[in-house]
Amino acid sequence: MKKTVLWIGALLVGAVLGLLGWGWLNNLMDFLATVYTRLFQLLAVPTIVLAVITTFATFGSKGSGRIFGHTLVYTLLTTLAAAVVGALLYVVVSPGNLPVEAINQGSHAIEEAPQQTYYSHILSVIPNNILRPILEGNVLSLLLLAFAVGIGLSKLPESENKSVVVKGLLGLQDLLFLLIRGLIWTLPLGIIAFSAQLSAQVSAGVVANSIGKYVLVVLGGNVIQFFVVLPLFLMARGLNPLHVLSKMMPAVLMALFTKSSAATLPVTMETAEQRLGVKRNVSRFVLPICTTINMNGCAAFILVTSLFVMQNGGTVITLPTILLWILISVVSAVGNAGVPMGCYFLTLSLMSGIGAPVAILGIILPIYTIIDMIETAENVWSDSCVCAMTDHDIS
């Protein structure tokens, strides 16, 4: 409880500092925020790899299969629910079309946006060099390698060599979590910096050019998923949502400011084990997978934004269209990387592929910072819920 109060206090202090409008202070807060983001990203990659390898190697691929099954089912159900909530809100709120002038202005903002086909995306996941995924931080490639090494170790006959390798990996994991705990201890300073950075951006008018009903649908869908749908999932499994959220609050706050569920992963794992009491073999297997495939906020964003862009391009939004894009958004979200603006560029690629007016995404870009923050917080909250439910089921 004391830590939660401290983090909330740091949040308020940072907001006040950002509103002061002092240039040197804003620069300092930007620097500190970047330092914390880089440090958590540094720890995220080895956390993912070691967690998956040691889980498979220690508990065996057969034992992990049950955990993976629960994780996959809950991930698909929560992601589908997020997309359905977004679709229902879109129908109810019914955003109108933008003026042509605004769409033309938006085209300048996305000229340099990277574009990627699904074929190239799949190829980028399959590593051809063992060091490249590590250097590039390619989470999906690292998961493939970790699965292969972990399953390989579990299949090796018991021997002194196998014991040495597994103990060495477990020792590295213990060292890693010691570093994570030290970083979390200094987290209030990081929260002040993140909060000040956001406050300065808002006061400078970054989010002033909102587009009304569209933003209402996106943010409203995230809020409903966060405070209604996910708690209902927890209650259905006999878990108290308020208890789970209060224990996982450090991870949710960290996600809000880093805008990266992958960078937040070290905090999510440490918080789940130390505060929520999730078993190590569950948290260190479920959370790295969820960070990669459990994207509730991304599914809702892809669906709502795609419908909005297509509608402005002249497409009539019918029930079959909505159902088709619910499926597309769920599949796309599962394959999306847990990095800042990942959903934005994925949606851009989808819209480019069907010839929709992607210039509208240039209008959305100035307010995407806020959307991305809320989406990432929802994603990590969903990861936490899936982890808690899986731990409950496995017990």
Sequence and secondary structure as in RCSB ss.txt:
>XXXX:A:sequence
MKKTVLWIGALLVGAVLGLLGWGWLNNLMDFLATVYTRLFQLLAVPTIVLAVITTFATFGSKGSGRIFGHTLVYT
LLTTLAAAVVGALLYVVVSPGNLPVEAINQGSHAIEEAPQQTYYSHILSVIPNNILRPILEGNVLSLLLLAFAVG
IGLSKLPESENKSVVVKGLLGLQDLLFLLIRGLIWTLPLGIIAFSAQLSAQVSAGVVANSIGKYVLVVLGGNVIQ
FFVVLPLFLMARGLNPLHVLSKMMPAVLMALFTKSSAATLPVTMETAEQRLGVKRNVSRFVLPICTTINMNGCAA
FILVTSLFVMQNGGTVITLPTILLWILISVVSAVGNAGVPMGCYFLTLSLMSGIGAPVAILGIILPIYTIIDMIE
TAENVWSDSCVCAMTDHDIS
>XXXX:A:secstr
 HHHHHHHHHHHHHHHHHHT  HHHHHHHHHHHHHHHHHHHHHHHHHHHHHHHHHHHHHHHHHHHHHHHHHHHHH
HHHHHHHHHHHHHHHHHH      HHHHHHHGGGGTT     HHHHHHHHS SSSSHHHHHT HHHHHHHHHHHH
HHHHHS   HHHHHHHHHHHHHHHHHHHHHHHHHHTHHHHHHHHHHHHHHHHHTTTTSS  THHHHHHHHHHHHI
IIIIHHHHHHHTT  HHHHHHHHHHHHHHHHHH  HHHHHHHHHHHIIIII   HHHHHHHHHHHHHH  HHHHH
HHHHHHHHHHHHTT    HHHHHHHHHHHHHHHHTS SSTTHHHHHHHHHHHHTT  THHHHHHGGGHHHHHHHH
HHHHHHHHHHHHHHHHHHH 
